[in-house]
Amino acid sequence: MNRRTGTLLAAILGSGIVFLDSTVVNVALQRIGQDLPSGYFGVLEGQSYVYNAYLLSLSALLILAGALADAYGRRRLFVIGLVGFGGASILCGLAPNMETLIGFRIVQGAAGALLVPGSLALLTHTFEGAERGRAFGLWAAASAATVILGPLVGGLLVDSVSWRAVFFLNVPLIAIALWASWRYVEESRDPDAAKSFDWAGAATVAVAVGGLSFGAIYGQQHQWHDAVGPVALIVGAVAAVLFVVLMARGRHPLVPLGLFRSRNFAVTNLSTFLIYGALYVVGYQQSIFSQGTLLYSAAAAGFIGVPGALLLVLLSSRVGALAGRLGPRRFMAIGPALMAGGILWLARMPASSTAWNLQPGDAASWLPPASYLTDFLPSTILFGLGLAITVAPLTTALMASVPEARAGLGSAVNNAISRVGPQLAGALIFVAITGAFYADLSNRVPGIDTSSDQLRQNVSPLNRPDPSVSPTIAAAAREASTDSFHLAMGLAAVLLLAGAATNALGIRDPDRAVRDGAAKSEATAAVAADL
């Protein structure tokens, strides 16, 4: 194994465990709720925080982690992240109660923040040109593989061993990543970044990202019935504005605003906000709709996206290499447009064609029904093809748009946006489809009181109505849920088309950037002007 292969292995495993833990734990939540006592949280609330505490600390600390890696050594911080993630994983697996598990999940997310931007920074330092694009493609493919395999592996471990084994699974992967890091990864850093670290900016951006993420997540979970979600969003928004002011006035800002003078960096981050927002909406709403309205089993619902995800795994490295040679713009424009086409296939389905005439007890089959072939399969293939065309070129464009000295920070900014954007988009679309659902239900069942708390507990968008609900209301809710799902898919398609247009009009391929004098030197000069 040579230096490049070893670095790629370390980067893939380091980021892979972070993505793995964002999916594999989902299948263990039910068993965790049954097994762990809790003195403060209810079962459902505790399960929610086991999942979301990890994502919140991960999101809030990404930018700080990327800046620290650039300042104090990318390999050093990457290794610290691996050790911290491994230790937190073991503690999660040994947790005696729900509160302790949530605390260790917060630590796990904080350690994970050092790994995702750090992995891309290591690849940027090690690879160049088309080889860099291919490396990014392999990284994206491996990330997709962890998302595909995570629920399957987690389910097998939970059923055959224990939910605790889900966390111990990380340990051997981390051991291999640590070995590869010590043996093959070269140290790299920005020699100017550590002179005066911007701790005030780091605290402000953590509050901004954490507040926006928490507000969106909490608001959706509690259907915006109390003030906690909106207040958190306001705090996050105020902190975001303050962060921009601090970055504009600071002598050594954490995130030099000159980075955004690089056209490709600004455009890539805007399209990331749009595209990843759509990805979250599609994945979340499709999962609920297929199980709640169409009565798919959990396994059958999970099977829906497998063909598209396999395309991502198989094609990402080749597309990444092509983007490294030809430039990323055409891929970043075509890919989201294809994804939008796949989503619009779902949005066009009439309610009658989505019907699967099974009783809830018949939904135990892991195989999807025959209607899957016409309703979901064409959509997931087109969507997966578009995603495969998009992800690696987007990563290539992003990392080529920042000076190598700021690779960790550039990756961290983009990763933070890719996590906050989906939560905010999901919150807005949740409000839209909830309002549309109850308005539709009111039209279909004259005289029904859709503002009743009791009704809203028994009948909600996309979900299966409570058995106590009358057949008339249940049938109307099914039709209204289908219409709401169509609305969600239509809005997601709008986000994807906006992302495609943004990339088509905004991204510059390297050859054109060189002719215009706006290649990486543009970003370097702009950052230097801010320092």
Wavefront OBJ file of the C-alpha trace (Angstrom):
o trace
v 0.000 0.000 0.000
v 1.410 3.414 -0.978
v 0.859 6.848 0.568
v -2.085 7.764 -1.666
v -3.925 4.502 -1.111
v -3.332 4.659 2.638
v -4.554 8.243 2.842
v -7.662 7.378 0.824
v -8.361 4.420 3.129
v -8.023 6.576 6.243
v -10.203 9.331 4.795
v -12.952 6.943 3.681
v -13.066 5.098 7.004
v -12.859 8.293 9.037
v -15.764 9.984 7.319
v -17.577 6.692 6.733
v -18.100 6.019 10.439
v -19.648 9.477 10.813
v -22.154 8.798 8.031
v -22.672 5.254 9.316
v -23.681 6.471 12.758
v -26.211 8.880 11.281
v -28.127 5.906 9.823
v -27.231 2.717 11.679
v -28.538 3.993 15.017
v -32.020 4.576 13.577
v -32.853 0.887 13.530
v -31.742 0.527 17.164
v -33.916 3.320 18.575
v -36.940 1.152 19.318
v -34.861 -1.377 21.296
v -32.992 1.441 23.066
v -36.308 2.912 24.185
v -37.368 -0.485 25.557
v -34.110 -1.324 27.352
v -32.813 1.950 28.821
v -34.419 3.582 31.860
v -34.920 7.345 31.825
v -35.557 9.652 34.750
v -36.143 12.784 32.682
v -37.133 12.010 29.084
v -40.145 10.110 27.867
v -39.403 7.139 25.609
v -40.236 8.880 22.328
v -38.472 12.104 23.282
v -35.416 10.215 24.514
v -35.210 8.234 21.265
v -35.386 11.485 19.318
v -32.535 13.044 21.263
v -30.369 9.936 20.932
v -30.504 10.552 17.181
v -30.580 14.352 17.018
v -28.063 15.165 19.782
v -25.406 13.560 17.592
v -26.422 15.531 14.507
v -26.653 18.816 16.416
v -23.165 18.684 17.944
v -21.753 17.451 14.634
v -23.331 20.335 12.707
v -22.568 23.049 15.253
v -18.843 22.249 15.479
v -17.977 21.532 11.831
v -16.636 24.982 10.971
v -14.633 25.235 14.204
v -13.197 21.758 13.590
v -12.197 22.588 10.007
v -10.445 25.782 11.099
v -8.630 23.995 13.934
v -7.410 21.326 11.508
v -5.980 23.961 9.149
v -4.330 25.764 12.059
v -2.907 22.923 14.148
v -2.463 20.058 11.688
v -4.980 18.092 9.681
v -3.579 14.663 10.469
v -3.275 15.534 14.162
v -6.902 16.679 14.447
v -8.067 13.767 12.303
v -6.386 11.292 14.663
v -7.843 13.093 17.694
v -11.253 12.812 16.055
v -10.782 9.070 15.486
v -9.727 8.450 19.084
v -12.557 10.617 20.432
v -15.149 8.959 18.219
v -13.946 5.509 19.195
v -13.979 6.300 22.905
v -17.430 7.878 22.699
v -18.725 4.878 20.743
v -17.575 2.495 23.469
v -19.177 4.677 26.141
v -22.421 4.796 24.131
v -22.417 1.007 23.977
v -21.980 0.830 27.768
v -24.498 3.569 28.644
v -26.635 2.615 31.685
v -29.533 5.011 30.994
v -31.030 7.282 28.366
v -29.550 10.531 29.712
v -26.025 9.124 29.734
v -26.405 7.797 26.200
v -27.556 11.212 24.959
v -24.526 12.842 26.607
v -22.121 10.408 24.973
v -23.851 10.934 21.625
v -23.084 14.648 21.934
v -19.399 13.800 22.466
v -19.516 11.404 19.528
v -20.906 14.127 17.245
v -18.224 16.581 18.394
v -15.492 14.073 17.525
v -17.177 13.370 14.200
v -16.926 17.062 13.332
v -13.155 16.620 13.134
v -13.436 13.754 10.652
v -15.651 14.804 7.724
v -13.947 18.083 6.702
v -10.626 16.605 7.776
v -10.983 13.672 5.397
v -11.546 15.914 2.386
v -8.645 18.160 3.401
v -6.357 15.119 3.552
v -7.430 14.098 0.043
v -6.931 17.630 -1.274
v -3.369 17.677 0.064
v -2.555 14.222 -1.329
v -4.166 14.172 -4.799
v -4.110 16.551 -7.769
v -5.997 17.022 -11.043
v -8.101 14.167 -12.365
v -6.733 11.864 -9.641
v -8.192 14.212 -7.044
v -11.576 14.037 -8.747
v -11.406 10.250 -8.799
v -10.463 10.198 -5.105
v -13.419 12.419 -4.289
v -15.615 10.083 -6.319
v -14.408 7.042 -4.376
v -14.972 8.951 -1.135
v -18.538 9.793 -2.208
v -19.196 6.206 -3.309
v -17.965 4.821 0.003
v -20.117 7.338 1.874
v -23.132 6.169 -0.106
v -22.278 2.542 0.659
v -22.331 3.241 4.404
v -25.748 4.852 4.063
v -27.038 1.801 2.149
v -25.502 -0.817 4.413
v -25.986 1.000 7.711
v -29.639 0.123 8.374
v -29.137 -3.445 7.137
v -26.051 -4.100 9.278
v -27.612 -2.312 12.226
v -30.788 -4.358 11.974
v -28.831 -7.623 11.900
v -26.795 -6.608 14.945
v -29.831 -5.445 16.899
v -31.767 -8.650 16.154
v -28.933 -11.129 16.632
v -26.727 -9.475 19.295
v -27.871 -6.248 20.958
v -28.435 -2.579 20.179
v -25.142 -1.964 21.993
v -23.288 -3.791 19.202
v -24.298 -0.960 16.834
v -21.863 1.325 18.658
v -19.105 -1.268 19.125
v -19.135 -1.764 15.331
v -17.146 1.480 15.015
v -14.151 0.206 16.999
v -12.468 -2.083 14.414
v -13.074 0.455 11.637
v -11.448 3.179 13.728
v -8.498 0.907 14.523
v -7.805 0.423 10.803
v -8.190 4.163 10.139
v -5.742 4.975 12.958
v -3.186 2.544 11.564
v -3.477 4.018 8.065
v -3.281 7.576 9.439
v -0.090 6.988 11.418
v 1.596 5.008 8.651
v 0.623 6.815 5.448
v -0.959 10.236 6.023
v 1.285 13.277 5.780
v 0.823 16.193 8.132
v -0.294 19.472 6.572
v -1.499 22.816 7.902
v -1.915 26.501 7.112
v 1.192 28.080 8.694
v -0.560 31.435 9.166
v -3.806 30.185 10.656
v -2.558 29.475 14.197
v -1.089 32.945 14.797
v -4.314 34.350 16.241
v -7.195 31.911 16.360
v -10.654 33.475 16.252
v -12.348 31.911 19.279
v -15.114 34.532 19.351
v -16.000 33.686 15.768
v -15.881 29.965 16.585
v -18.350 30.380 19.465
v -20.660 32.567 17.392
v -20.832 30.201 14.420
v -21.453 27.232 16.759
v -24.452 29.082 18.231
v -25.652 30.054 14.747
v -25.481 26.571 13.233
v -26.656 24.844 16.408
v -29.564 27.242 16.913
v -30.808 26.951 13.344
v -30.497 23.154 13.344
v -32.068 22.671 16.760
v -34.902 25.090 16.031
v -35.801 23.341 12.789
v -35.601 19.841 14.310
v -37.478 20.698 17.511
v -40.137 22.654 15.671
v -40.916 19.762 13.328
v -40.985 17.219 16.144
v -43.429 19.300 18.189
v -45.379 20.567 15.161
v -44.549 24.168 16.153
v -46.961 23.997 19.098
v -44.630 25.842 21.505
v -42.131 28.682 21.328
v -38.901 26.693 21.770
v -38.393 25.979 18.045
v -39.053 29.539 16.800
v -36.927 31.063 19.601
v -34.010 28.766 18.739
v -34.330 29.753 15.068
v -34.277 33.448 16.002
v -31.210 32.971 18.225
v -29.465 31.085 15.416
v -30.360 33.739 12.839
v -29.131 36.592 15.075
v -25.883 34.708 15.723
v -25.474 34.140 11.971
v -25.778 37.869 11.289
v -23.364 38.639 14.138
v -20.935 36.072 12.731
v -20.875 37.815 9.351
v -20.214 41.152 11.078
v -17.374 39.647 13.113
v -15.850 38.074 10.009
v -15.993 41.390 8.147
v -14.355 43.370 10.970
v -11.966 40.863 12.515
v -8.219 41.005 11.919
v -7.899 37.215 11.793
v -11.404 35.952 11.046
v -12.286 32.289 11.461
v -13.909 32.280 7.998
v -12.386 35.003 5.801
v -15.186 36.464 3.722
v -12.697 36.543 0.869
v -13.408 32.835 0.422
v -16.814 33.814 -0.930
v -15.231 36.118 -3.495
v -14.238 32.932 -5.246
v -17.173 32.504 -7.586
v -17.085 28.713 -7.543
v -16.960 28.580 -3.743
v -19.987 30.854 -3.347
v -21.988 29.126 -6.071
v -21.147 25.622 -4.836
v -22.304 26.444 -1.316
v -25.543 27.981 -2.582
v -26.290 24.930 -4.722
v -25.399 22.665 -1.786
v -28.058 24.426 0.294
v -30.651 23.832 -2.417
v -29.707 20.298 -3.471
v -29.167 18.836 -0.010
v -32.353 20.496 1.179
v -34.197 18.576 -1.531
v -32.386 15.335 -0.649
v -33.539 15.558 2.962
v -37.134 16.296 1.980
v -37.266 13.397 -0.497
v -35.746 10.841 1.849
v -37.775 11.817 4.899
v -41.151 12.288 3.203
v -40.813 9.208 0.980
v -40.052 6.992 3.965
v -43.087 8.203 5.918
v -45.423 8.119 2.900
v -44.469 4.618 1.775
v -44.960 3.140 5.251
v -47.775 5.318 6.558
v -49.965 5.778 3.494
v -49.004 2.853 1.244
v -48.530 0.348 4.094
v -45.043 -0.733 3.009
v -43.063 -2.572 5.663
v -39.935 -0.832 6.964
v -37.718 -3.186 4.950
v -39.750 -2.671 1.776
v -39.625 1.105 2.272
v -35.865 0.899 2.701
v -35.598 -1.123 -0.511
v -37.097 1.754 -2.544
v -33.868 3.717 -2.747
v -31.441 0.821 -3.179
v -31.229 0.826 -7.024
v -30.493 4.542 -7.108
v -27.968 4.284 -4.296
v -26.170 1.476 -6.128
v -25.820 3.761 -9.147
v -24.168 6.307 -6.870
v -21.705 3.719 -5.600
v -20.882 2.376 -9.076
v -20.583 5.666 -10.969
v -19.197 8.207 -8.488
v -15.499 7.501 -9.011
v -15.798 7.576 -12.831
v -17.828 10.762 -12.796
v -15.375 12.305 -10.331
v -12.454 11.517 -12.639
v -14.300 12.988 -15.640
v -15.109 16.125 -13.679
v -11.446 16.448 -12.768
v -10.521 16.395 -16.494
v -13.459 18.174 -18.134
v -14.572 20.505 -15.386
v -17.541 20.135 -13.012
v -20.055 22.635 -14.445
v -21.932 20.426 -16.927
v -22.197 17.577 -14.410
v -23.426 19.904 -11.653
v -26.091 21.294 -13.991
v -27.304 18.026 -15.532
v -27.282 15.969 -12.327
v -29.809 17.980 -10.250
v -32.062 18.320 -13.317
v -32.173 14.517 -13.658
v -32.896 14.231 -9.945
v -35.785 16.679 -10.348
v -37.144 14.555 -13.202
v -37.125 11.503 -10.958
v -38.980 13.387 -8.223
v -41.575 14.747 -10.628
v -42.353 11.145 -11.620
v -43.520 10.630 -8.045
v -45.381 13.933 -7.977
v -47.440 12.959 -11.020
v -48.853 9.737 -9.517
v -52.616 9.871 -8.925
v -53.867 8.592 -5.587
v -55.557 5.609 -7.217
v -52.314 4.325 -8.724
v -50.500 4.425 -5.392
v -53.085 2.285 -3.635
v -51.818 -0.971 -2.202
v -54.866 -2.871 -1.021
v -53.433 -4.600 2.015
v -54.458 -4.498 5.628
v -51.843 -3.270 8.144
v -51.192 -6.852 9.248
v -50.294 -7.815 5.678
v -47.506 -5.263 5.498
v -44.911 -7.527 7.093
v -43.490 -8.666 3.767
v -40.061 -7.214 3.115
v -40.725 -7.131 -0.645
v -42.409 -4.046 -2.147
v -45.684 -4.600 -4.033
v -45.957 -4.886 -7.813
v -46.826 -1.185 -8.121
v -43.228 -0.452 -7.046
v -42.082 -1.256 -10.588
v -44.140 1.558 -12.107
v -44.392 4.002 -9.219
v -40.981 4.044 -7.535
v -38.405 2.177 -9.624
v -38.227 4.643 -12.578
v -38.022 7.507 -10.110
v -35.238 6.056 -7.978
v -33.146 5.093 -11.034
v -33.367 8.583 -12.523
v -32.832 10.186 -9.140
v -29.833 7.947 -8.351
v -28.274 8.623 -11.755
v -28.594 12.367 -11.203
v -27.118 12.083 -7.726
v -24.154 10.079 -9.045
v -23.524 12.780 -11.658
v -23.714 15.537 -9.020
v -21.937 14.563 -5.806
v -18.309 14.025 -6.842
v -18.179 17.031 -9.250
v -19.686 19.250 -6.558
v -16.986 18.124 -4.134
v -14.319 18.667 -6.802
v -15.546 22.183 -7.558
v -15.681 23.055 -3.876
v -12.196 21.867 -2.975
v -10.656 23.398 -6.124
v -12.194 26.782 -5.258
v -10.284 27.318 -1.998
v -6.558 27.617 -1.351
v -5.078 24.313 -0.249
v -4.049 25.948 3.029
v -7.758 26.468 3.811
v -8.987 23.086 2.567
v -10.253 21.989 5.975
v -12.149 25.219 6.534
v -13.653 25.225 3.037
v -14.875 21.670 3.446
v -16.250 22.442 6.924
v -18.268 25.432 5.693
v -19.816 23.318 2.949
v -20.563 20.435 5.318
v -22.231 22.799 7.779
v -24.413 24.199 5.001
v -25.276 20.675 3.839
v -26.640 19.955 7.319
v -28.358 23.216 8.199
v -29.924 23.653 4.750
v -31.832 20.356 4.837
v -33.236 21.031 8.298
v -34.473 24.501 7.321
v -35.898 23.300 4.001
v -37.537 20.373 5.739
v -39.108 22.671 8.350
v -40.566 25.012 5.733
v -41.923 22.186 3.578
v -43.322 20.464 6.678
v -45.351 23.593 7.440
v -46.551 23.752 3.809
v -47.682 20.132 3.542
v -49.278 20.127 7.003
v -51.419 23.132 6.108
v -52.306 21.623 2.727
v -53.177 18.260 4.281
v -55.678 19.586 6.806
v -57.203 21.992 4.282
v -57.641 19.083 1.840
v -59.065 16.860 4.574
v -61.565 19.565 5.527
v -62.765 19.791 1.916
v -63.160 16.011 1.619
v -65.009 15.573 4.932
v -67.443 18.490 5.396
v -67.927 19.533 9.000
v -64.736 17.937 10.343
v -62.821 20.015 12.918
v -59.239 19.838 11.687
v -58.049 22.155 14.482
v -58.910 19.565 17.145
v -55.861 18.251 19.022
v -57.512 14.845 19.268
v -57.996 14.657 15.505
v -54.438 15.762 14.814
v -53.109 13.059 17.119
v -55.083 10.414 15.230
v -54.738 11.768 11.686
v -51.539 13.406 10.418
v -49.947 13.965 6.994
v -48.561 10.852 5.251
v -49.011 8.669 8.338
v -51.426 5.775 8.796
v -54.595 6.968 10.622
v -55.306 5.579 14.059
v -57.578 2.467 13.932
v -60.196 4.385 15.937
v -60.760 6.772 13.021
v -63.862 6.153 10.914
v -63.400 4.549 7.478
v -64.660 7.739 5.796
v -62.036 9.911 7.475
v -59.319 7.277 6.942
v -60.053 7.126 3.187
v -60.080 10.929 2.961
v -56.820 11.110 4.901
v -55.215 8.688 2.453
v -56.213 10.882 -0.484
v -55.111 14.054 1.336
v -51.781 12.439 2.277
v -51.155 11.517 -1.358
v -51.817 15.112 -2.405
v -49.507 16.371 0.354
v -46.785 13.986 -0.785
v -47.160 15.293 -4.328
v -46.755 18.832 -2.994
v -43.610 17.877 -1.063
v -42.090 16.231 -4.142
v -42.991 19.220 -6.292
v -41.289 21.606 -3.864
v -38.235 19.343 -3.706
v -38.087 19.346 -7.523
v -38.173 23.157 -7.486
v -35.163 23.170 -5.135
v -33.285 20.775 -7.422
v -34.051 22.770 -10.565
v -32.928 25.922 -8.776
v -29.695 24.124 -7.872
v -29.205 23.028 -11.492
v -29.752 26.583 -12.767
v -27.420 28.004 -10.120
v -24.650 25.642 -11.198
v -25.227 26.115 -14.918
v -25.061 29.898 -14.659
v -22.530 30.241 -11.861
v -19.883 27.508 -11.984
v -16.758 28.097 -14.037
v -14.765 25.177 -15.328
v -10.997 25.373 -14.687
v -10.004 26.251 -18.277
v -12.425 29.165 -18.385
v -11.381 30.271 -14.925
v -7.773 30.381 -16.060
v -8.674 32.511 -19.116
v -10.586 34.902 -16.918
v -7.840 35.029 -14.312
v -10.186 33.622 -11.683
v -8.702 30.292 -10.776
v -7.525 29.333 -7.365
v -5.312 32.444 -7.283
v -8.526 34.475 -7.075
v -9.460 32.814 -3.806
v -5.898 32.973 -2.492
v -5.589 36.689 -3.196
v -8.996 37.410 -1.716
v -8.204 35.523 1.471
v -4.820 37.198 1.718
v -6.519 40.595 1.508
v -8.611 39.714 4.550
v -5.702 38.547 6.689
l 1 2 3 4 5 6 7 8 9 10 11 12 13 14 15 16 17 18 19 20 21 22 23 24 25 26 27 28 29 30 31 32 33 34 35 36 37 38 39 40 41 42 43 44 45 46 47 48 49 50 51 52 53 54 55 56 57 58 59 60 61 62 63 64 65 66 67 68 69 70 71 72 73 74 75 76 77 78 79 80 81 82 83 84 85 86 87 88 89 90 91 92 93 94 95 96 97 98 99 100 101 102 103 104 105 106 107 108 109 110 111 112 113 114 115 116 117 118 119 120 121 122 123 124 125 126 127 128 129 130 131 132 133 134 135 136 137 138 139 140 141 142 143 144 145 146 147 148 149 150 151 152 153 154 155 156 157 158 159 160 161 162 163 164 165 166 167 168 169 170 171 172 173 174 175 176 177 178 179 180 181 182 183 184 185 186 187 188 189 190 191 192 193 194 195 196 197 198 199 200 201 202 203 204 205 206 207 208 209 210 211 212 213 214 215 216 217 218 219 220 221 222 223 224 225 226 227 228 229 230 231 232 233 234 235 236 237 238 239 240 241 242 243 244 245 246 247 248 249 250 251 252 253 254 255 256 257 258 259 260 261 262 263 264 265 266 267 268 269 270 271 272 273 274 275 276 277 278 279 280 281 282 283 284 285 286 287 288 289 290 291 292 293 294 295 296 297 298 299 300 301 302 303 304 305 306 307 308 309 310 311 312 313 314 315 316 317 318 319 320 321 322 323 324 325 326 327 328 329 330 331 332 333 334 335 336 337 338 339 340 341 342 343 344 345 346 347 348 349 350 351 352 353 354 355 356 357 358 359 360 361 362 363 364 365 366 367 368 369 370 371 372 373 374 375 376 377 378 379 380 381 382 383 384 385 386 387 388 389 390 391 392 393 394 395 396 397 398 399 400 401 402 403 404 405 406 407 408 409 410 411 412 413 414 415 416 417 418 419 420 421 422 423 424 425 426 427 428 429 430 431 432 433 434 435 436 437 438 439 440 441 442 443 444 445 446 447 448 449 450 451 452 453 454 455 456 457 458 459 460 461 462 463 464 465 466 467 468 469 470 471 472 473 474 475 476 477 478 479 480 481 482 483 484 485 486 487 488 489 490 491 492 493 494 495 496 497 498 499 500 501 502 503 504 505 506 507 508 509 510 511 512 513 514 515 516 517 518 519 520 521 522 523 524 525 526 527 528 529 530 531
